[in-house]
């Protein structure tokens, strides 16, 4: 199943952060998403530095498995959760749901690994929302929360559960 997740789940914006941020800014203007969520420290840092101010940042204080300086969360609500690598813990899912329903800026700090939390965010976010994550050595991926993408994410999560059962 890891192989399936190696391919971008949405639009791949290729290039250096300075280029991909410009493209993301245009997509935000075009889509006017009800919610903008970012998963990953590197991507969150670059998006916040560009003053795009996402509604939710999901981070684990690691970039490419190496510890990094924590982000400045400013006046955001900060949530903490655990999520084991290669899984989606129920506690992490609950915290993401709280962050989505908060209706104000939030950071979710994950002890463990945040990568797979893109999937519950797709399911929890209102249709039309954008979820952004990094594609190592390529750029960033922008996923629109749509009925089609939600159905795919739900199916994928169900298959994950079957493999672990």
C-alpha positions as CSV (number, residue, x, y, z in Angstrom):
1,X,0.0,0.0,0.0
2,X,3.0,2.3,0.5
3,X,3.6,2.2,-3.2
4,X,0.1,3.6,-3.8
5,X,0.9,6.6,-1.6
6,X,4.2,7.3,-3.4
7,X,2.2,8.9,-6.3
8,X,0.7,12.3,-5.6
9,X,-2.9,12.2,-4.3
10,X,-3.6,15.5,-6.1
11,X,-2.0,18.2,-8.2
12,X,1.8,18.1,-8.0
13,X,3.4,21.5,-8.0
14,X,7.0,20.9,-9.0
15,X,10.0,23.1,-8.2
16,X,11.6,25.0,-5.4
17,X,9.4,26.4,-2.6
18,X,9.6,29.9,-4.1
19,X,8.0,28.5,-7.3
20,X,5.5,26.2,-5.7
21,X,4.3,28.9,-3.3
22,X,3.4,31.2,-6.2
23,X,1.4,28.3,-7.8
24,X,-0.3,27.5,-4.5
25,X,-1.2,31.2,-4.0
26,X,-2.9,31.2,-7.5
27,X,-4.8,28.0,-6.6
28,X,-6.0,29.5,-3.4
29,X,-7.3,32.6,-5.3
30,X,-8.9,30.3,-7.9
31,X,-10.5,27.8,-5.5
32,X,-11.3,30.0,-2.5
33,X,-11.1,26.9,-0.2
34,X,-13.3,26.9,2.9
35,X,-10.3,25.3,4.7
36,X,-6.6,25.2,3.9
37,X,-4.7,22.4,5.7
38,X,-0.9,21.7,5.5
39,X,0.8,18.4,6.5
40,X,4.5,18.4,7.1
41,X,7.1,20.7,8.7
42,X,8.9,21.8,5.6
43,X,5.8,22.6,3.7
44,X,4.1,24.3,6.7
45,X,7.2,26.4,7.3
46,X,7.4,27.6,3.7
47,X,3.6,28.3,3.4
48,X,3.6,30.3,6.7
49,X,6.7,32.2,5.7
50,X,4.9,33.2,2.5
51,X,2.0,34.6,4.7
52,X,-0.5,32.2,3.3
53,X,-1.7,31.4,6.9
54,X,-3.3,27.9,6.6
55,X,-6.2,27.0,8.9
56,X,-4.4,23.9,10.0
57,X,-0.8,22.8,10.1
58,X,0.0,19.2,11.0
59,X,3.7,18.8,12.0
60,X,6.0,16.4,13.8
61,X,9.1,18.5,14.2
62,X,10.9,16.4,11.6
63,X,11.9,16.9,8.0
64,X,13.0,13.7,6.1
65,X,13.2,11.9,9.5
66,X,15.6,14.5,10.9
67,X,14.7,16.7,14.0
68,X,14.1,20.4,13.2
69,X,13.4,23.5,15.1
70,X,9.7,23.8,16.1
71,X,7.6,26.2,14.0
72,X,6.4,29.5,15.5
73,X,2.7,28.9,16.0
74,X,1.9,32.5,16.7
75,X,-1.7,32.9,18.0
76,X,-2.8,29.5,16.8
77,X,-4.6,26.9,18.9
78,X,-2.1,24.1,19.5
79,X,-3.2,20.5,19.8
80,X,-0.9,17.5,20.6
81,X,-1.4,13.9,19.6
82,X,0.3,10.6,19.1
83,X,0.4,8.8,15.8
84,X,2.6,5.7,15.2
85,X,4.5,5.5,11.9
86,X,2.5,3.9,9.2
87,X,-0.8,4.2,11.0
88,X,-3.7,6.5,11.7
89,X,-4.3,6.5,15.4
90,X,-7.9,7.1,16.6
91,X,-6.6,9.8,19.0
92,X,-4.9,11.6,16.0
93,X,-8.2,11.4,14.1
94,X,-10.1,12.9,17.0
95,X,-7.6,15.8,17.3
96,X,-7.8,16.5,13.6
97,X,-11.6,16.6,13.8
98,X,-11.4,19.0,16.7
99,X,-9.0,21.2,14.7
100,X,-11.2,21.2,11.6
101,X,-14.3,22.1,13.6
102,X,-12.5,24.8,15.6
103,X,-13.2,27.5,13.1
104,X,-9.9,29.2,13.9
105,X,-6.2,28.7,13.1
106,X,-4.7,25.5,14.6
107,X,-1.5,23.6,14.8
108,X,-1.5,19.8,15.4
109,X,1.8,18.6,16.8
110,X,2.3,14.9,16.3
111,X,4.5,12.7,18.3
112,X,5.3,9.9,15.9
113,X,4.6,10.5,12.2
114,X,2.2,12.8,10.5
115,X,2.4,11.6,6.9
116,X,-0.7,9.5,6.7
117,X,-2.8,12.1,8.5
118,X,-3.5,13.6,5.0
119,X,-6.1,10.9,4.6
120,X,-8.4,11.7,7.6
121,X,-8.0,15.4,6.7
122,X,-9.4,14.7,3.2
123,X,-12.4,13.0,4.9
124,X,-12.9,15.6,7.6
125,X,-12.4,18.8,5.6
126,X,-15.4,20.4,3.9
127,X,-15.7,19.8,0.2
128,X,-13.6,22.3,-1.8
129,X,-11.0,22.5,0.9
130,X,-7.3,22.1,0.0
131,X,-4.9,19.8,1.8
132,X,-1.2,20.4,1.0
133,X,1.7,18.2,1.7
134,X,5.3,17.9,0.5
135,X,6.5,15.5,-2.2
136,X,10.1,14.9,-1.3
137,X,12.6,16.3,-3.8
138,X,9.9,17.3,-6.2
139,X,7.6,20.0,-4.7
140,X,4.2,20.0,-3.0
141,X,1.0,18.2,-3.6
142,X,-2.4,20.0,-3.4
143,X,-5.4,17.7,-2.8
144,X,-8.9,19.1,-3.2
145,X,-11.4,17.5,-0.7
146,X,-14.1,16.3,-3.1
147,X,-16.7,13.5,-2.9
148,X,-14.5,11.4,-5.3
149,X,-11.3,12.0,-3.3
150,X,-13.1,11.3,0.0
151,X,-14.4,8.0,-1.4
152,X,-10.9,7.1,-2.4
153,X,-9.5,8.0,1.1
154,X,-12.2,6.0,2.9
155,X,-11.5,3.0,0.7
156,X,-7.8,3.3,1.3
157,X,-8.2,3.5,5.0
158,X,-10.6,0.5,5.0
159,X,-7.9,-1.5,3.1
160,X,-5.3,-0.4,5.6
161,X,-7.5,-1.8,8.4
162,X,-8.0,-5.1,6.6
163,X,-4.2,-5.5,6.2
164,X,-3.6,-5.0,9.9
165,X,-6.5,-7.3,11.0
